[in-house]
Amino acid sequence: MAELGFLTIDVFADRAFQGAPIAVFPDAAAIPEHLLPAIAGELNLSETVFLYPGAAAADRCGARVFAPGGEVEVAGHPLLAAAHALLAVGKVGPLGERPLPLILTHAHGEIAVNLGPRRGAACFVQFSLRVNPVLDRYTPPAAELAALLSLAERDIDTRRFGVRLASTGKPYLVVPILDQAAVDRARFDYESWSRSSAPALAAQEILLFSHRTRHRDADFHGRLLGPEIGPQEDPPIGAVVPCFAGYLADHEAIREGTYTFAIDRGRQETRRSLLHVELDKRRDRPTQVRVGGDTVLVARGTLSLDA
């Protein structure tokens, strides 16, 4: 009987049972390939991360990420969970006065991660990457958007930000909303979606956001809806935040320079997440984005498998 250790980490949260829960296997070298999707399905969290620490360099580690439905591209929140897990089991660290650098490698390249500082039981983790999003202003009119979101047309607020189709590999329809109450009130309407021009855009997920938030620590409130997202779900938004940062940088009001902001999702009752974002906008260069948040170790477990 093989005993495989794993951890669960709550990401973008400074306390347990908030944010996005992620399972991490800190050393997955002994797990057969065909069992990876089965294990992710068994744990049934939004993502399960399998790590492959390198023998040659302690600060480099391979990563694969699986959702219950199969393997996915490495996204924001699993990266933070992976880094904290490596620290928790002693494969990197210890933390000093400065952030601890780490490189996570995956099928599409490398992503730089910094661990630290500690904040009590939590550990701040940040990843950085360059994004050069493809942006399209050809989007459904406000009336169609309001119908498929079950909102009033006045809830689509384009006075400060525009509706865009934005993609850094995966396309999202990004829609500015009047306030957080309207974001939370939105419900995806499948019939209105089928009658609109939205399906032709190839974006199957819609990022709703508002700069009128309920919490002082958040500059934006965000939420994902779409035909593949269930009516009771409020999925993590870590994967879309780099694309959202590139979307913001495309607006003329955002001049060259470095900007910092925080975006939250959910409520205390629905595992609120708080993401801290920095973006560097420079002329004729990809946007440099750094996404970070607190992470908390919640559980250590063992998965028993027949040898």
C-alpha positions as semicolon CSV with decimal commas, in nm:
position;residue;x (nm);y (nm);z (nm)
1;M;0,000;0,000;0,000
2;A;0,147;0,337;-0,107
3;E;0,095;0,630;0,129
4;L;0,097;0,966;-0,053
5;G;0,105;1,282;0,155
6;F;-0,082;1,596;0,054
7;L;-0,179;1,931;0,203
8;T;-0,474;2,162;0,160
9;I;-0,402;2,535;0,138
10;D;-0,656;2,816;0,148
11;V;-0,542;3,080;-0,102
12;F;-0,612;3,455;-0,108
13;A;-0,719;3,436;0,256
14;D;-0,555;3,521;0,589
15;R;-0,752;3,260;0,785
16;A;-0,876;2,907;0,735
17;F;-1,203;2,833;0,556
18;Q;-1,187;3,144;0,337
19;G;-1,051;3,194;-0,015
20;A;-0,993;2,906;-0,256
21;P;-0,909;2,561;-0,110
22;I;-0,639;2,382;-0,309
23;A;-0,489;2,036;-0,259
24;V;-0,115;1,996;-0,317
25;F;0,099;1,683;-0,343
26;P;0,448;1,821;-0,266
27;D;0,627;1,526;-0,428
28;A;0,423;1,348;-0,695
29;A;0,708;1,160;-0,862
30;A;0,581;0,821;-0,743
31;I;0,221;0,875;-0,859
32;P;0,141;0,695;-1,188
33;E;0,034;0,927;-1,468
34;H;-0,305;0,764;-1,518
35;L;-0,400;0,825;-1,155
36;L;-0,355;1,203;-1,157
37;P;-0,703;1,288;-1,290
38;A;-0,862;1,020;-1,070
39;I;-0,702;1,165;-0,757
40;A;-0,817;1,518;-0,847
41;G;-1,167;1,383;-0,901
42;E;-1,160;1,203;-0,566
43;L;-1,053;1,513;-0,372
44;N;-1,307;1,719;-0,573
45;L;-1,159;2,063;-0,500
46;S;-1,141;2,331;-0,768
47;E;-0,777;2,229;-0,836
48;T;-0,526;1,970;-0,720
49;V;-0,156;2,043;-0,777
50;F;0,107;1,774;-0,835
51;L;0,464;1,893;-0,777
52;Y;0,792;1,748;-0,902
53;P;1,084;1,905;-0,713
54;G;1,402;1,921;-0,920
55;A;1,710;1,736;-0,801
56;A;1,952;1,985;-0,960
57;A;1,808;2,313;-0,826
58;A;1,624;2,353;-0,497
59;D;1,452;2,671;-0,617
60;R;1,289;2,505;-0,920
61;C;0,993;2,271;-0,922
62;G;0,770;2,122;-1,189
63;A;0,393;2,160;-1,152
64;R;0,084;2,006;-1,305
65;V;-0,268;2,115;-1,215
66;F;-0,586;1,907;-1,241
67;A;-0,948;2,006;-1,188
68;P;-1,204;1,729;-1,125
69;G;-1,269;1,729;-1,500
70;G;-0,907;1,691;-1,611
71;E;-0,577;1,875;-1,649
72;V;-0,585;2,253;-1,678
73;E;-0,332;2,525;-1,752
74;V;-0,141;2,646;-1,449
75;A;-0,355;2,920;-1,295
76;G;-0,300;3,184;-1,029
77;H;-0,435;3,032;-0,709
78;P;-0,275;2,684;-0,753
79;L;0,066;2,852;-0,795
80;L;0,037;3,023;-0,459
81;A;-0,080;2,702;-0,291
82;A;0,209;2,508;-0,447
83;A;0,470;2,753;-0,317
84;H;0,327;2,748;0,036
85;A;0,316;2,367;0,035
86;L;0,684;2,343;-0,061
87;L;0,767;2,577;0,225
88;A;0,550;2,381;0,469
89;V;0,724;2,049;0,399
90;G;1,072;2,201;0,404
91;K;1,159;2,161;0,035
92;V;1,228;2,536;0,014
93;G;1,313;2,789;0,281
94;P;1,328;2,885;0,554
95;L;1,196;3,236;0,512
96;G;1,424;3,528;0,592
97;E;1,377;3,901;0,595
98;R;1,345;3,912;0,216
99;P;1,096;3,724;-0,005
100;L;1,212;3,377;-0,102
101;P;1,225;3,326;-0,483
102;L;1,104;3,009;-0,652
103;I;1,055;2,902;-1,015
104;L;0,759;2,678;-1,101
105;T;0,783;2,511;-1,440
106;H;0,494;2,372;-1,643
107;A;0,413;2,273;-1,999
108;H;0,390;2,636;-2,116
109;G;0,706;2,770;-1,951
110;E;0,824;2,909;-1,619
111;I;0,657;3,135;-1,363
112;A;0,847;3,325;-1,095
113;V;0,705;3,307;-0,742
114;N;0,808;3,489;-0,424
115;L;0,723;3,360;-0,076
116;G;0,697;3,583;0,230
117;P;0,657;3,763;0,449
118;R;0,470;3,564;0,712
119;R;0,158;3,724;0,858
120;G;0,088;3,518;1,170
121;A;-0,049;3,183;1,052
122;A;-0,061;3,309;0,692
123;C;0,217;3,345;0,437
124;F;0,204;3,602;0,158
125;V;0,287;3,456;-0,184
126;Q;0,316;3,644;-0,513
127;F;0,370;3,531;-0,873
128;S;0,471;3,748;-1,166
129;L;0,438;3,722;-1,541
130;R;0,420;3,933;-1,854
131;V;0,089;3,957;-2,035
132;N;0,012;4,092;-2,379
133;P;-0,364;4,045;-2,401
134;V;-0,561;4,049;-2,723
135;L;-0,848;4,294;-2,674
136;D;-1,155;4,339;-2,891
137;R;-1,420;4,609;-2,855
138;Y;-1,668;4,414;-3,069
139;T;-1,898;4,288;-2,795
140;P;-2,274;4,246;-2,752
141;P;-2,471;4,569;-2,689
142;A;-2,568;4,665;-2,335
143;A;-2,927;4,543;-2,378
144;E;-2,809;4,192;-2,472
145;L;-2,555;4,185;-2,190
146;A;-2,815;4,296;-1,936
147;A;-3,057;4,025;-2,052
148;L;-2,808;3,740;-2,034
149;L;-2,696;3,861;-1,689
150;S;-3,054;3,911;-1,563
151;L;-2,977;4,275;-1,487
152;A;-3,120;4,611;-1,588
153;E;-2,943;4,786;-1,874
154;R;-2,846;5,071;-1,638
155;D;-2,643;4,817;-1,435
156;I;-2,391;4,794;-1,724
157;D;-2,161;5,084;-1,633
158;T;-1,930;5,195;-1,916
159;R;-1,859;5,548;-1,795
160;R;-1,512;5,460;-1,667
161;F;-1,430;5,123;-1,821
162;G;-1,548;4,958;-2,142
163;V;-1,685;4,616;-2,224
164;R;-1,409;4,413;-2,387
165;L;-1,330;4,066;-2,510
166;A;-0,991;4,000;-2,350
167;S;-0,763;3,702;-2,394
168;T;-0,419;3,596;-2,278
169;G;-0,478;3,247;-2,416
170;K;-0,824;3,190;-2,277
171;P;-1,088;3,449;-2,378
172;Y;-1,307;3,628;-2,125
173;L;-1,588;3,876;-2,177
174;V;-1,510;4,156;-1,929
175;V;-1,813;4,363;-1,824
176;P;-1,806;4,665;-1,587
177;I;-2,103;4,672;-1,351
178;L;-2,254;4,963;-1,157
179;D;-2,184;4,837;-0,804
180;Q;-2,112;4,526;-0,598
181;A;-2,481;4,471;-0,524
182;A;-2,551;4,439;-0,898
183;V;-2,252;4,205;-0,944
184;D;-2,389;3,978;-0,671
185;R;-2,743;4,006;-0,805
186;A;-2,650;3,890;-1,157
187;R;-2,776;3,550;-1,272
188;F;-2,674;3,384;-1,597
189;D;-2,968;3,341;-1,836
190;Y;-2,908;3,053;-2,077
191;E;-3,195;3,143;-2,309
192;S;-3,083;3,506;-2,347
193;W;-2,726;3,383;-2,402
194;S;-2,837;3,157;-2,687
195;R;-3,024;3,445;-2,855
196;S;-2,737;3,694;-2,819
197;S;-2,420;3,741;-3,022
198;A;-2,206;3,643;-2,721
199;P;-2,155;3,273;-2,808
200;A;-1,989;3,377;-3,135
201;L;-1,711;3,546;-2,932
202;A;-1,583;3,206;-2,811
203;A;-1,563;3,337;-2,453
204;Q;-1,742;3,092;-2,226
205;E;-1,676;3,289;-1,906
206;I;-1,781;3,645;-1,821
207;L;-1,591;3,852;-1,566
208;L;-1,820;4,100;-1,395
209;F;-1,649;4,367;-1,189
210;S;-1,727;4,693;-1,014
211;H;-1,512;4,961;-0,853
212;R;-1,792;5,035;-0,605
213;T;-1,721;4,777;-0,336
214;R;-1,843;4,707;0,017
215;H;-1,498;4,655;0,168
216;R;-1,235;4,924;0,215
217;D;-0,952;4,679;0,148
218;A;-1,078;4,610;-0,209
219;D;-1,067;4,847;-0,506
220;F;-1,271;4,610;-0,724
221;H;-1,521;4,332;-0,667
222;G;-1,521;4,052;-0,926
223;R;-1,725;3,747;-1,015
224;L;-1,728;3,489;-1,294
225;L;-2,044;3,373;-1,471
226;G;-2,097;3,169;-1,785
227;P;-2,272;2,877;-1,953
228;E;-2,031;2,625;-1,796
229;I;-2,055;2,773;-1,444
230;G;-2,341;2,644;-1,229
231;P;-2,595;2,883;-1,080
232;Q;-2,475;2,817;-0,722
233;E;-2,102;2,842;-0,799
234;D;-1,873;3,136;-0,732
235;P;-1,543;3,009;-0,876
236;P;-1,198;3,151;-0,794
237;I;-1,085;3,440;-1,013
238;G;-0,707;3,401;-0,978
239;A;-0,669;3,270;-1,333
240;V;-0,843;3,570;-1,490
241;V;-0,670;3,844;-1,288
242;P;-0,361;3,875;-1,516
243;C;-0,599;3,916;-1,811
244;F;-0,800;4,170;-1,610
245;A;-0,483;4,368;-1,536
246;G;-0,401;4,379;-1,906
247;Y;-0,759;4,489;-1,974
248;L;-0,721;4,778;-1,728
249;A;-0,387;4,880;-1,881
250;D;-0,551;4,908;-2,223
251;H;-0,763;5,204;-2,108
252;E;-0,628;5,548;-2,195
253;A;-0,692;5,676;-1,844
254;I;-0,429;5,430;-1,719
255;R;-0,108;5,607;-1,816
256;E;0,242;5,464;-1,810
257;G;0,365;5,370;-1,465
258;T;0,313;5,122;-1,185
259;Y;-0,031;5,068;-1,034
260;T;-0,146;4,865;-0,736
261;F;-0,498;4,753;-0,657
262;A;-0,689;4,480;-0,475
263;I;-0,982;4,281;-0,607
264;D;-1,205;4,055;-0,400
265;R;-1,464;3,789;-0,476
266;G;-1,730;3,625;-0,264
267;R;-1,841;3,708;0,089
268;Q;-1,742;3,577;0,431
269;E;-2,029;3,328;0,398
270;T;-1,902;3,213;0,058
271;R;-1,524;3,204;0,119
272;R;-1,418;3,559;0,038
273;S;-1,088;3,596;-0,152
274;L;-0,869;3,908;-0,160
275;L;-0,609;3,940;-0,437
276;H;-0,336;4,206;-0,443
277;V;-0,222;4,310;-0,791
278;E;0,059;4,527;-0,923
279;L;0,089;4,617;-1,290
280;D;0,363;4,797;-1,479
281;K;0,246;4,972;-1,794
282;R;0,522;5,069;-2,035
283;R;0,492;5,185;-2,395
284;D;0,548;4,912;-2,656
285;R;0,611;4,647;-2,390
286;P;0,398;4,366;-2,249
287;T;0,228;4,452;-1,921
288;Q;0,417;4,317;-1,622
289;V;0,172;4,179;-1,365
290;R;0,233;4,061;-1,010
291;V;-0,051;3,885;-0,831
292;G;-0,029;3,797;-0,463
293;G;-0,227;3,707;-0,156
294;D;-0,217;3,543;0,182
295;T;-0,219;3,164;0,202
296;V;-0,299;2,941;0,500
297;L;-0,211;2,576;0,559
298;V;-0,534;2,406;0,669
299;A;-0,481;2,028;0,660
300;R;-0,228;1,751;0,607
301;G;-0,355;1,420;0,476
302;T;-0,253;1,084;0,337
303;L;-0,391;0,915;0,029
304;S;-0,365;0,534;0,040
305;L;-0,324;0,352;-0,291
306;D;-0,258;-0,008;-0,385
307;A;0,104;-0,038;-0,494
